[in-house]
Amino acid sequence: MVQTFRHTSQWPWRIAALACALAVVGLVAFSRVYLGVHHPSDVVAAVLLGVAWLGICLSGALWLDRSARSAVR
């Protein structure tokens, strides 16, 4: 998905990549509960932790990108 965002500026492809990623996450989360492997609260907590980790990683990448660009100037 990251490669799709880097290599295309067309919004329909970006939205399609995001929709596919969200669908995979949703289907895996649903399958965990449906198969009785995890409780719904476990799945919700895992998704929230994943979103938090994604936010931390994206913030760090943005910070690194900005600091690298300011060092070049």
ChimeraX attribute file (.defattr): number of C-alpha atoms within 10 A of each C-alpha:
attribute: neighborCount
match mode: 1-to-1
recipient: residues
	/A:1	11
	/A:2	9
	/A:3	8
	/A:4	15
	/A:5	15
	/A:6	9
	/A:7	9
	/A:8	11
	/A:9	10
	/A:10	10
	/A:11	10
	/A:12	10
	/A:13	13
	/A:14	18
	/A:15	13
	/A:16	13
	/A:17	17
	/A:18	16
	/A:19	12
	/A:20	13
	/A:21	13
	/A:22	12
	/A:23	12
	/A:24	12
	/A:25	13
	/A:26	12
	/A:27	11
	/A:28	13
	/A:29	18
	/A:30	15
	/A:31	13
	/A:32	15
	/A:33	15
	/A:34	12
	/A:35	9
	/A:36	10
	/A:37	11
	/A:38	14
	/A:39	12
	/A:40	15
	/A:41	10
	/A:42	14
	/A:43	17
	/A:44	12
	/A:45	11
	/A:46	13
	/A:47	15
	/A:48	12
	/A:49	12
	/A:50	12
	/A:51	12
	/A:52	12
	/A:53	12
	/A:54	12
	/A:55	12
	/A:56	12
	/A:57	12
	/A:58	12
	/A:59	12
	/A:60	12
	/A:61	12
	/A:62	12
	/A:63	12
	/A:64	12
	/A:65	12
	/A:66	11
	/A:67	11
	/A:68	11
	/A:69	10
	/A:70	9
	/A:71	8
	/A:72	6
	/A:73	5
